[in-house]
Amino acid sequence: MSLLRARRRMRQWLRLQYEALSRAKALSWQRFYLARYRFQVWRLRHGEIAGTILLVLLMAVSALGIPALQEHLEPLLAEGSQLQMLRTLFQTLGGALLGATAIVTSLVLFSMQVNVERMPHGLFQRLSTDRLLLSAFAAAFLLAVIVAGLSLIPDSENIGIAIFVASWSIALILVLFLTGYRRALVLINPTRQLGLVIDSTCRDFRAWVRSAKRAAPLLTDPSPGPSEYEEPFASQHDVARAVYFQANSHWTNGAKQAVRYAVSFARRYAEQGDHEVSAAAIRAVVAINAAYVEAKGKTFFANQLLFDNPYTTDGFINDTLEHLRQTARIGISRGDEQQIEQTLKAFAALVSVYSGIDYSIPHATKTHAHLAAGYLSQEVERTVPHNMADVLMTGAQLMGQCAGVLLIVEGPIAIQTLVEKLGALACCGVVKEDYRPVTSACVEQIAGLSFDLLRTRSHDVRFLAKEIRGTMSLLVKVFLTTPGTPLMSTHSLYLGPYYSATNSQALCERLAGLVNAISDANENDENAQQAIHSIEQWADGIYETEKELLLEAINRRSHFTFDMIHWISSLTSMLLAVSNAPACNRVLQDKLRNHALWLISVFSFMPDEPDAITFIENFQMTETLFDAALDAHQRDCKNIALKITDLLASWMFKAGPHRSGWAILERSIYGLAVLALLAESDGAIPKLKARIVKGLRNGGLPDPEERDHAALNVRGRARNLFRPGRWSSSIERELATADRAKLKPLLEELADLISPRTAGQAAAEHFF
């Protein structure tokens, strides 16, 4: 046994050592990869400069050896024949290098021109006369001439210098050949060509900005009046720069030409099927526009409500957007989905770029960002007839992203149009089944915007929240007209990103995370207070649309009814949770609870037709009302809990007479009894009895046989309250945990109220 134990311990020790060695080996590899990555990044950023410095240092260090070289070589080459041989060697090497330079130069330049002949004429001329490439070959030619000229040394006193110069000239010629070759590869690479265009445009912009700054003293008033500093709403525009740019209206010519070059690349390579290069060209257009916005600075003007400002229109931006529009049209005509998607992404990127424009006026409208967003939505709509579902899904996502950007930089009012466009685009799934995923993508974006609305710093989100609800209401009503499927609810699948209470990515789950964060915040947390204020405005009037949609879903007998029921109950619970948050003041608390009560009261409008009752109870309406009342009680919202309890009693009288197969009458009595016991201190039990008596007096539960049957089952269950097991019903769980001494007589009293003639009788077994 001792040997076995020692052997087992030895195996464990060896296994631990092997695992430690494996971890150390893996860690070493990770450190090696990290070091290699950092070295590659450093080489890309500083490799050329470091190589040049290293070469100069080597030349300087080797120059120190010239005296020693002279000392050793002069005795060997002092004779005339030896010196003549050295001159002949220099002459031969120089001539050979001259010929090699000419041949390499011709081949490289010819191959480069052949490869770039398909690019725009202006860019072809610029790259064909690249200064760096021509300078490299010119330097190589001069070095070859120097080597040939060393054959003219008069005597042996300069042999050391001649050898040094010849050696380094040959080495530098080889370096220049390699540099020229690599430069030629750069020039014929389309992506690198685009990079050169961007760099050239940025340098041009910087030059114009420097010129504007130098001319600023000549274009500004040297003695501004005091009103310029005292007026709080005075314009902060860079007037001097604006005047300078207007006087030199040609300052954007180079940038416009660069945009044309990039667009030409995008169209040509997309037509050839090389979408990697076309994507790089589109990114170049965005980069040039970003540089333009930075260069123009505070010289942009936004649209004003009552005034027409001629300086609002920007020729460069209009030119860019028009080029992209034409590119999208070309892609549509050829059916090139990748080209269309790239162009749409360019519009979305430009919205982000233009949203950063400083209009020098507080709360100015992001005019040019809205213009780009308009181009985007217009091209997405134009794609609808061409059966490109993937493009439309991408367009919907991009529209949602643009709306999110505008929501952040400008506020809720800025995204109204995009929300309406998303709603209209989502309706495509109604007309064409292939576009159902587009509907889901649009709903997902609208849900995201609705959630982002609650996190903004805006003090008024009520209007946009109403617009979003109106858009979703119209979409749901239209989409419910499409036929559903028996095994899978089409309506729930494609409308789920907004209304589903079971989807982890839906709006309901995201709201739950926000509510939890608000509940955990302290009472002085400004962010929580702002979020509570936004939630209160967002929930104002929400019951109106939810009631219409719930009734429409019931009328259509759609399984979307399940989503609406649980959406309403979940949202009610979250509103009550927010009302109890430490950061919620008394005024907002009352408003939130009123919104929750109005919302849950939507269930009081349920139809009373037998088939409708059966359909609704399939989605556990009785359980939902009980859970809502229980949740309100647990959150110490006693008034809300009592009113929801009354809703459950109303549902009992409305649905109880119908034989739906769900024992609604019995289960409602169980739920009402449990809720009455929880609120016993507030006199809930007498109120419940009075409510049942009143309902019976008003003609509720007209079928005596149904009442007798339910009463017998209730008394039977009262005698057997505890049933072990894991209950899926929340009513059953609460029955099993309630105070049996109080619950049993209460159930018997309630059974006697609904069926006095069966008093004292109970069913032997209880089934429902």
C-alpha positions in Angstrom: 0.0 0.0 0.0 2.8 2.4 0.8 4.4 1.7 -2.6 1.1 2.3 -4.3 0.6 5.6 -2.5 4.1 6.7 -3.2 3.7 5.8 -6.9 0.4 7.8 -7.0 2.0 10.8 -5.3 4.9 10.6 -7.8 2.5 10.5 -10.7 0.6 13.5 -9.4 3.9 15.4 -8.9 5.1 14.5 -12.4 1.7 15.6 -13.8 1.9 18.9 -11.9 5.5 19.4 -13.2 4.4 18.7 -16.7 1.5 21.1 -16.5 3.8 23.8 -15.1 6.3 23.2 -17.8 3.5 23.4 -20.5 2.3 26.7 -19.0 5.8 28.1 -18.9 6.3 27.0 -22.5 3.0 28.6 -23.6 3.9 31.8 -21.8 7.3 31.9 -23.4 5.7 31.6 -26.9 3.2 34.3 -26.1 6.0 36.6 -25.0 7.9 35.8 -28.1 4.9 36.6 -30.3 4.3 39.9 -28.4 8.0 40.9 -28.8 7.9 40.0 -32.5 4.7 42.0 -33.0 6.1 45.0 -31.3 9.3 44.8 -33.4 7.3 44.6 -36.6 5.2 47.6 -35.6 8.4 49.6 -34.7 10.0 48.5 -38.0 7.0 49.8 -40.0 7.0 53.1 -38.2 10.7 53.8 -37.9 12.4 51.2 -40.0 13.5 53.5 -42.9 14.8 56.2 -40.6 16.6 53.6 -38.4 18.2 52.0 -41.5 19.4 55.4 -42.9 20.9 56.3 -39.5 22.6 52.9 -39.3 24.0 53.3 -42.8 25.4 56.8 -42.0 27.0 55.5 -38.8 28.6 52.6 -40.6 30.1 55.0 -43.2 31.3 57.3 -40.4 32.9 54.4 -38.5 34.5 53.0 -41.6 35.9 56.4 -42.5 38.1 56.2 -39.4 39.9 53.3 -41.0 41.1 55.3 -44.0 44.6 56.1 -42.6 45.2 52.4 -41.8 44.0 51.4 -45.2 46.3 54.0 -46.8 49.2 52.7 -44.6 48.7 49.1 -45.7 47.9 49.6 -49.4 50.3 52.3 -50.4 53.5 50.1 -50.2 51.8 47.5 -52.3 50.5 49.8 -55.0 53.4 52.3 -55.1 54.8 51.0 -58.3 53.4 52.4 -61.6 52.1 49.1 -62.9 50.3 48.3 -59.7 48.6 51.7 -59.6 47.7 51.4 -63.3 45.9 48.1 -62.6 43.9 49.8 -59.8 42.9 52.6 -62.2 41.9 50.0 -64.8 39.7 48.3 -62.1 38.0 51.5 -61.2 37.4 52.3 -64.8 35.9 48.9 -65.5 33.7 48.9 -62.4 32.5 52.4 -63.2 31.6 51.6 -66.7 29.8 48.4 -65.7 27.9 50.2 -62.9 26.9 52.9 -65.4 25.5 50.3 -67.8 23.8 48.4 -64.9 22.2 51.7 -63.7 20.9 52.5 -67.1 19.5 48.9 -67.7 17.9 48.7 -64.2 16.4 52.2 -64.5 14.9 51.5 -67.9 13.4 48.1 -66.8 12.0 49.4 -63.6 10.5 52.5 -65.1 9.1 50.6 -68.1 7.5 47.9 -65.9 6.0 50.5 -63.6 4.5 52.5 -66.4 3.0 49.3 -67.9 1.3 48.5 -64.6 0.0 51.9 -63.9 -1.2 52.7 -67.4 -4.8 51.9 -66.4 -5.1 54.5 -63.7 -6.4 58.0 -64.2 -4.3 60.3 -66.4 -3.4 62.8 -63.7 -2.4 60.1 -61.2 -0.4 58.3 -63.9 1.6 61.4 -64.6 2.2 62.0 -60.9 3.4 58.4 -60.2 5.4 58.1 -63.4 7.5 61.2 -62.3 8.0 60.1 -58.8 10.8 62.1 -57.3 12.0 59.5 -54.9 12.3 56.9 -57.6 14.0 59.1 -60.1 16.3 60.5 -57.4 17.4 57.0 -56.4 18.4 56.2 -60.0 20.0 59.6 -60.5 22.1 59.0 -57.3 23.1 55.6 -58.5 24.2 57.0 -61.8 26.3 59.7 -60.1 27.9 57.1 -57.8 28.8 55.0 -60.8 30.4 58.1 -62.4 32.3 58.7 -59.2 33.6 55.1 -59.3 34.7 55.5 -62.9 36.3 58.9 -62.1 38.5 57.2 -59.4 40.5 55.8 -62.3 42.0 59.3 -62.6 43.9 59.3 -59.3 47.3 60.8 -60.0 49.5 58.9 -57.4 49.4 56.4 -54.6 48.9 59.0 -51.8 45.1 58.9 -52.1 44.7 55.1 -52.5 42.9 54.7 -49.1 40.4 57.4 -49.9 39.8 55.9 -53.3 39.2 52.4 -52.0 36.9 53.8 -49.3 34.8 55.8 -51.8 34.7 53.0 -54.4 33.6 50.4 -51.8 30.8 52.5 -50.3 29.7 53.7 -53.8 29.2 50.1 -54.9 27.3 49.3 -51.7 25.2 52.4 -52.0 24.4 51.6 -55.6 23.1 48.2 -54.6 21.0 49.8 -51.8 19.6 52.4 -54.3 18.7 49.6 -56.7 16.8 47.8 -54.0 15.2 51.1 -52.8 14.1 51.9 -56.4 12.8 48.4 -56.9 10.7 48.6 -53.6 9.5 52.1 -54.5 8.4 50.8 -57.9 6.5 48.0 -56.2 4.8 50.6 -53.9 3.9 52.8 -56.9 2.2 49.9 -58.8 0.4 48.7 -55.7 -3.2 50.2 -55.9 -3.6 50.4 -52.1 -0.2 52.1 -51.7 -1.1 54.4 -54.6 -4.2 55.4 -52.7 -2.1 56.0 -49.6 0.1 58.3 -51.6 -2.9 60.2 -52.8 -4.1 60.6 -49.2 -0.7 61.8 -48.0 -0.4 64.3 -50.8 -3.9 65.6 -50.1 -3.2 66.0 -46.4 0.0 67.9 -47.1 -1.9 70.1 -49.5 -4.5 70.9 -46.8 -1.8 71.6 -44.2 -0.2 74.0 -46.6 -3.4 75.9 -47.1 -4.1 76.0 -43.4 -0.6 77.5 -42.8 -1.3 80.1 -45.5 -4.6 81.0 -43.9 -3.1 81.4 -40.5 -0.4 83.6 -41.9 -2.9 85.8 -43.7 -5.3 86.0 -40.6 -3.9 89.3 -39.3 -4.7 90.9 -42.6 -8.3 89.6 -42.6 -9.5 90.4 -39.0 -10.6 93.6 -37.4 -7.7 94.8 -35.2 -9.9 96.6 -32.7 -13.0 94.5 -32.0 -15.9 96.1 -30.1 -16.8 95.1 -26.6 -20.0 93.5 -27.8 -18.0 90.7 -29.4 -17.0 89.5 -26.0 -20.2 90.4 -24.1 -22.7 88.7 -26.4 -23.1 85.1 -25.0 -24.6 83.8 -28.3 -22.1 85.4 -30.6 -20.8 83.3 -33.4 -17.4 81.6 -32.8 -16.6 81.1 -36.5 -13.1 81.5 -37.7 -14.0 84.4 -39.9 -10.4 85.0 -41.1 -10.0 81.5 -42.4 -13.5 81.5 -44.0 -12.7 84.7 -45.8 -9.3 83.4 -47.0 -10.8 80.2 -48.3 -13.6 82.1 -50.1 -11.0 84.3 -51.7 -9.1 81.2 -52.8 -11.9 79.1 -53.8 -9.6 76.8 -55.7 -8.0 75.5 -52.5 -10.0 72.3 -52.7 -9.2 71.5 -56.3 -6.5 69.1 -55.4 -8.7 67.4 -52.9 -11.6 67.1 -55.4 -9.2 65.6 -57.9 -8.0 63.1 -55.2 -11.6 62.1 -54.5 -12.1 61.5 -58.3 -9.0 59.4 -58.4 -10.2 57.3 -55.5 -13.7 56.9 -56.9 -12.2 55.9 -60.2 -10.2 53.2 -58.5 -13.3 52.0 -56.6 -15.3 51.6 -59.8 -12.6 50.1 -62.0 -11.5 47.5 -59.5 -15.0 46.6 -58.4 -15.8 46.0 -62.1 -12.8 43.7 -62.2 -13.9 41.8 -59.1 -11.1 43.0 -56.9 -13.2 44.4 -54.1 -10.3 44.6 -51.7 -8.9 47.5 -53.7 -12.3 49.1 -54.2 -12.8 49.0 -50.4 -9.4 50.7 -49.9 -10.5 53.3 -52.4 -13.7 54.0 -50.6 -11.8 54.3 -47.3 -9.5 56.8 -49.1 -12.5 58.9 -49.9 -13.5 58.9 -46.2 -10.0 59.8 -45.1 -9.8 62.7 -47.5 -13.1 64.0 -46.2 -11.9 63.7 -42.6 -8.8 65.7 -43.5 -11.0 68.3 -45.3 -13.2 68.7 -42.2 -10.1 69.2 -40.0 -8.5 71.7 -42.4 -11.7 73.8 -42.8 -12.1 74.0 -39.0 -14.6 76.5 -37.7 -15.7 77.8 -41.1 -18.8 75.5 -41.5 -22.3 77.0 -41.4 -25.4 75.0 -40.4 -29.0 75.4 -41.5 -31.0 77.9 -39.5 -34.7 77.9 -38.9 -35.8 81.3 -40.3 -32.8 82.3 -42.4 -31.3 81.0 -45.6 -27.5 81.0 -45.3 -25.8 80.6 -48.7 -22.6 79.5 -47.0 -24.3 76.3 -45.7 -23.8 74.5 -48.9 -20.3 73.0 -49.2 -19.2 72.2 -52.7 -16.6 69.7 -51.7 -19.0 67.6 -49.6 -21.7 67.8 -52.3 -19.2 66.6 -54.9 -18.1 63.7 -52.7 -21.6 62.6 -51.9 -22.6 62.8 -55.6 -19.6 60.7 -56.7 -20.6 58.0 -54.1 -24.2 58.2 -55.3 -23.2 57.5 -58.8 -21.0 54.7 -57.7 -23.9 53.1 -55.9 -26.1 53.4 -59.0 -23.4 51.7 -61.1 -23.2 48.9 -58.6 -27.0 48.5 -58.7 -27.0 48.5 -62.5 -24.4 45.7 -62.5 -25.9 43.8 -59.6 -22.6 44.1 -57.7 -23.7 43.7 -54.1 -20.2 44.1 -52.6 -19.8 47.4 -54.4 -23.1 48.7 -53.2 -22.4 47.7 -49.6 -19.0 49.4 -49.7 -20.6 52.6 -51.0 -23.3 52.4 -48.2 -20.5 52.0 -45.7 -18.8 55.0 -47.1 -22.0 57.1 -46.6 -22.2 55.8 -43.0 -18.5 56.6 -42.3 -19.1 60.1 -43.7 -22.0 60.6 -41.3 -19.6 60.0 -38.5 -17.0 62.3 -40.0 -19.5 65.1 -40.6 -21.0 64.7 -37.2 -17.7 66.0 -35.8 -18.0 69.3 -37.6 -17.8 72.3 -35.3 -20.5 74.8 -36.5 -19.4 77.3 -33.8 -23.0 77.7 -32.7 -24.5 76.0 -29.6 -27.0 73.3 -30.4 -26.4 73.7 -34.2 -28.0 71.1 -36.5 -25.5 68.7 -38.0 -26.5 69.7 -41.5 -23.9 67.8 -43.5 -24.2 64.7 -41.4 -28.0 64.7 -42.1 -27.2 65.2 -45.8 -25.0 62.1 -45.9 -27.6 60.1 -43.9 -30.2 61.2 -46.4 -28.0 59.9 -49.3 -27.6 56.6 -47.4 -31.3 56.0 -46.8 -32.1 57.0 -50.4 -29.7 54.5 -51.9 -30.9 51.8 -49.5 -34.5 52.4 -50.7 -33.4 52.4 -54.3 -32.0 48.9 -53.7 -35.4 47.5 -52.6 -36.7 46.4 -56.1 -33.5 44.5 -57.0 -33.9 41.5 -54.7 -30.7 42.1 -52.6 -31.7 41.1 -49.1 -28.1 41.1 -47.8 -27.6 44.7 -49.1 -30.8 45.8 -47.4 -29.8 44.2 -44.1 -26.4 45.9 -44.3 -28.2 49.2 -45.1 -30.5 48.8 -42.2 -27.6 48.2 -39.8 -25.8 51.3 -41.2 -28.8 53.4 -40.9 -29.1 52.4 -37.3 -25.5 53.2 -36.6 -25.9 56.6 -38.2 -29.0 57.3 -36.1 -27.0 56.3 -33.0 -24.2 58.7 -33.9 -26.7 61.6 -34.5 -28.5 60.7 -31.3 -25.3 61.2 -29.3 -24.1 64.4 -31.0 -27.4 66.2 -31.6 -30.1 64.6 -29.5 -33.4 62.7 -30.0 -34.9 65.0 -32.6 -32.1 64.3 -35.0 -33.1 60.6 -35.7 -36.8 60.9 -36.3 -36.4 60.6 -40.1 -34.1 57.6 -39.9 -36.5 55.8 -37.5 -39.3 56.4 -40.0 -37.1 55.1 -42.8 -36.2 52.0 -40.9 -39.9 51.4 -40.2 -40.8 51.7 -43.9 -37.9 49.5 -44.9 -39.0 46.8 -42.4 -42.4 46.6 -44.1 -40.6 45.1 -47.1 -40.9 41.7 -45.3 -44.7 42.0 -45.6 -44.6 42.2 -49.4 -41.8 39.7 -50.0 -41.0 36.7 -47.9 -37.3 36.8 -48.9 -37.1 40.2 -47.1 -38.2 38.9 -43.7 -34.6 39.0 -42.4 -34.6 42.7 -43.4 -37.6 43.2 -41.2 -35.8 41.6 -38.3 -32.6 43.7 -38.9 -34.7 46.9 -39.0 -36.6 46.0 -35.8 -33.3 45.2 -34.1 -31.9 48.7 -35.0 -35.1 50.4 -33.8 -34.9 48.5 -30.5 -31.3 49.5 -30.1 -32.2 53.2 -30.7 -35.0 52.9 -28.2 -32.6 51.6 -25.6 -29.9 54.2 -26.5 -32.6 56.9 -26.1 -32.8 56.1 -22.4 -29.1 56.6 -22.0 -28.8 60.0 -23.6 -28.3 63.3 -21.6 -31.3 64.9 -23.3 -34.0 66.2 -21.0 -36.9 65.5 -23.4 -37.2 62.1 -25.0 -41.0 61.9 -24.9 -41.5 63.0 -28.5 -39.1 60.5 -30.1 -40.2 57.7 -27.8 -43.7 58.3 -29.1 -42.5 58.3 -32.7 -40.6 55.0 -32.2 -43.7 53.5 -30.7 -45.8 54.8 -33.6 -43.4 53.3 -36.1 -43.3 49.9 -34.4 -47.1 50.0 -34.0 -47.6 50.5 -37.7 -45.0 47.8 -38.5 -46.6 45.3 -36.2 -50.1 45.9 -37.5 -48.9 45.5 -41.1 -46.7 42.4 -40.4 -49.5 40.7 -38.5 -51.5 40.6 -41.8 -49.0 38.0 -43.0 -49.9 34.3 -42.3 -48.1 32.7 -39.4 -46.8 29.1 -39.2 -48.2 26.5 -36.7 -44.8 25.2 -35.5 -42.8 28.5 -35.4 -44.3 31.9 -34.9 -43.1 34.0 -37.8 -44.4 37.2 -36.1 -42.5 36.5 -32.9 -39.3 35.6 -34.8 -39.0 38.7 -36.8 -40.6 41.2 -34.3 -38.8 39.6 -31.4 -35.8 41.9 -31.3 -38.1 44.6 -29.9 -40.9 42.8 -28.0 -39.5 39.4 -27.0 -39.1 38.8 -23.3 -37.2 35.5 -23.8 -34.5 36.6 -26.3 -31.3 37.6 -24.5 -30.5 40.2 -27.2 -33.9 41.8 -27.2 -34.8 45.2 -25.9 -36.4 43.7 -22.7 -33.2 42.1 -21.6 -31.2 45.2 -22.2 -33.8 47.2 -20.3 -33.5 44.8 -17.4 -29.7 45.4 -17.3 -30.3 49.1 -17.2 -32.9 48.8 -14.4 -30.5 46.7 -12.4 -27.8 49.3 -12.8 -30.2 52.0 -11.7 -31.3 50.0 -8.7 -27.7 49.6 -7.6 -26.8 53.3 -7.9 -26.8 55.5 -4.9 -29.4 58.3 -4.4 -27.0 61.1 -5.5 -25.9 59.4 -8.8 -26.6 61.9 -11.5 -26.5 59.3 -14.3 -29.1 57.2 -12.6 -31.3 60.2 -12.0 -31.1 61.1 -15.7 -31.9 57.6 -16.7 -34.9 57.5 -14.4 -36.1 60.8 -15.9 -35.7 59.4 -19.4 -37.5 56.1 -18.5 -40.5 58.0 -17.1 -40.8 60.1 -20.3 -40.3 57.0 -22.5 -43.1 55.1 -20.7 -45.5 58.0 -20.8 -48.5 56.8 -22.9 -47.0 53.5 -23.8 -50.2 51.7 -22.8 -52.0 53.1 -25.8 -49.9 51.4 -28.5 -49.4 48.2 -26.5 -53.2 47.8 -26.0 -53.8 48.2 -29.7 -51.1 45.7 -30.6 -52.2 43.1 -28.0 -55.8 43.2 -29.2 -54.7 43.1 -32.9 -52.5 40.0 -32.1 -55.4 38.3 -30.4 -57.8 39.1 -33.2 -55.2 37.6 -35.7 -54.8 34.6 -33.4 -51.0 35.2 -33.7 -48.5 33.6 -31.3 -47.1 37.1 -31.1 -49.7 37.4 -28.3 -47.3 35.6 -26.0 -44.6 38.2 -26.6 -47.0 41.1 -26.0 -48.4 39.6 -22.8 -44.9 39.0 -21.3 -43.6 42.3 -22.7 -46.3 44.2 -20.9 -45.8 42.3 -17.6 -42.0 42.5 -17.7 -42.1 46.2 -18.5 -44.6 46.8 -15.6 -42.2 45.0 -13.3 -39.3 47.1 -14.4 -41.1 50.4 -14.0 -42.0 49.4 -10.4 -38.4 48.5 -9.8 -37.2 51.8 -11.1 -39.7 53.6 -8.9 -38.1 52.0 -5.9 -34.5 53.0 -6.9 -32.6 55.1 -4.3 -32.0 57.8 -7.0 -35.8 58.1 -7.8 -37.5 61.1 -6.2 -41.1 61.1 -5.0 -42.5 62.9 -8.1 -41.0 60.5 -10.6 -41.9 57.5 -8.3 -45.6 58.4 -8.5 -45.4 58.9 -12.3 -43.6 55.6 -12.9 -46.1 53.7 -10.8 -49.0 55.3 -12.6 -47.4 54.3 -16.0 -47.0 50.8 -14.7 -50.6 50.7 -13.6 -51.9 52.0 -16.9 -49.8 49.5 -18.7 -50.9 46.4 -16.8 -54.5 47.6 -17.0 -54.3 46.9 -20.7 -55.2 43.3 -19.7 -58.6 44.5 -18.7 -59.6 45.1 -22.4 -59.4 41.4 -23.2 -62.2 40.1 -25.4 -64.8 37.8 -23.8 -65.4 35.4 -26.7 -64.9 31.7 -25.7 -62.3 31.0 -28.4 -60.5 34.2 -27.7 -60.4 33.3 -23.9 -59.0 29.9 -24.7 -56.4 31.3 -27.0 -55.3 34.0 -24.5 -55.1 31.5 -21.6 -52.8 29.3 -23.8 -50.2 32.0 -22.9 -50.9 31.8 -19.1 -52.8 35.0 -18.6 -53.9 34.0 -15.2 -50.3 33.2 -14.1 -49.2 36.5 -15.6 -51.7 38.6 -13.6 -50.8 36.7 -10.5 -47.1 37.2 -11.0 -47.6 40.9 -11.6 -49.6 41.3 -8.4 -47.1 39.3 -6.5 -44.2 41.3 -7.9 -45.9 44.6 -7.0 -46.5 43.3 -3.4 -42.9 42.3 -3.0 -41.8 45.7 -4.2 -43.9 47.3 -1.5 -46.3 48.8 -4.1 -49.5 47.9 -2.1 -51.9 50.1 -4.1 -50.6 48.7 -7.4 -50.8 45.2 -6.0 -54.4 45.6 -4.9 -55.4 47.0 -8.3 -53.7 44.2 -10.2 -55.4 41.8 -7.8 -58.7 43.3 -8.9 -57.7 42.8 -12.5 -57.2 39.1 -11.7 -60.7 39.0 -10.2 -62.1 40.6 -13.3 -60.3 38.1 -15.4 -61.8 35.3 -13.3 -65.3 36.6 -13.9 -64.7 37.2 -17.6 -62.9 33.9 -18.4 -64.1 31.6 -15.6 -67.5 30.7 -17.2 -65.8 29.4 -20.3 -64.5 25.8 -20.4 -61.1 26.4 -21.8 -59.4 23.4 -20.4 -57.2 25.5 -18.2 -59.4 25.6 -15.0 -59.2 29.4 -15.0 -61.8 29.8 -12.3 -60.1 27.5 -9.9 -56.6 28.8 -10.4 -57.8 32.4 -10.2 -59.3 31.6 -6.8 -56.0 30.1 -5.6 -54.1 33.1 -6.8 -56.6 35.5 -5.2 -56.5 33.7 -1.9 -52.7 33.8 -1.8 -52.6 37.5 -2.7 -55.2 38.2 0.0 -53.1 36.5 2.6 -50.1 38.5 1.7 -52.0 41.7 2.1 -54.1 40.5 5.1 -52.9 43.4 7.3 -54.5 45.9 4.8 -57.9 44.2 5.0 -57.5 42.4 1.7 -59.5 39.3 2.7 -62.8 41.1 3.4 -62.2 43.1 0.2 -61.8 39.9 -1.8 -64.9 38.4 -0.4 -66.9 41.6 -1.1 -65.4 41.7 -4.6 -66.6 38.1 -5.3 -70.0 38.7 -3.8 -70.4 41.9 -5.9 -69.3 40.0 -9.1 -71.8 37.2 -8.5 -74.6 39.7 -7.8 -73.8 41.5 -11.1 -74.3 38.3 -13.1 -70.8 36.9 -13.0 -70.2 33.2 -13.4 -73.7 32.4 -14.6 -73.2 28.7 -15.0 -74.0 27.0 -11.7 -72.6 23.7 -12.8 -69.2 25.3 -13.6 -69.3 27.0 -10.2 -70.1 23.8 -8.4 -67.3 21.9 -10.2 -64.8 24.6 -9.4 -65.9 24.8 -5.7 -65.5 21.0 -5.3 -62.0 21.1 -6.7 -61.1 24.1 -4.5 -62.2 22.4 -1.3 -60.4 19.2 -2.4 -57.2 21.1 -2.9 -57.7 23.0 0.5 -57.5 19.6 2.2 -54.2 18.8 0.4 -52.3 22.0 0.1 -48.8 20.6 0.3 -47.7 18.7 -2.8 -44.0 18.0 -3.2 -42.4 18.6 -6.5 -41.0 21.4 -8.7 -43.9 23.4 -9.9 -43.8 25.3 -13.2 -46.8 27.3 -12.0 -46.1 30.2 -9.7 -49.5 29.9 -8.2 -48.8 26.3 -7.2 -45.4 27.3 -5.7 -47.0 30.0 -3.6 -49.8 27.6 -2.5 -47.2 25.1 -1.3 -45.3 27.8 0.7 -48.3 29.7 2.1 -49.6 29.5 5.7 -51.8 26.5 5.6 -53.7 27.3 8.8 -55.0 30.5 7.2 -55.1 29.4 3.6 -57.3 26.3 4.0 -60.3 28.1 5.7 -60.0 31.0 3.2 -60.2 28.7 0.2 -63.2 26.9 1.7 -65.0 30.2 2.3 -64.3 31.4 -1.2 -65.6 28.0 -2.5 -68.8 28.5 -0.4 -69.3 31.9 -1.9 -69.3 30.7 -5.5 -71.2 27.6 -4.7 -73.2 27.6 -1.5 -75.2 24.5 -2.4 -72.1 22.3 -2.4 -70.9 23.6 1.0 -68.9 21.0 2.9 -68.4 18.8 -0.3 -65.0 18.3 -1.9 -63.6 16.4 -4.8 -61.7 13.3 -4.0 -58.9 14.0 -6.4 -57.8 17.4 -7.8 -56.9 17.7 -11.5 -56.3 20.8 -13.6 
